[in-house]
Amino acid sequence: MELIIKSNDKGSIQKIIDFAKKLNVVVEEKTSKNETDEKEAARQRVMNFKATGESSFGDALEWQKEVRKDRDLPFID
């Protein structure tokens, strides 16, 4: 019989492995190639992200001007 357990939480997996060893169960740990490919693809999507419009937070420079209008800021013309 084969049992496959997938988790991103190494701590809980380690507890399960320790328990399995106490029960004299053979434990094999494999990192699936598919899992690493998915992580790399997600990383590439994040790294290649380009916004199509203005940030929902607005213009940071305008916010600084408004909030700190009572004093001079060194980076504002």
Secondary structure as GFF3:
##gff-version 3
##sequence-region A 1 77
A	DSSP	alpha_helix	10	22	.	.	.	ID=ss1
A	DSSP	alpha_helix	33	47	.	.	.	ID=ss2
A	DSSP	alpha_helix	60	67	.	.	.	ID=ss3
###
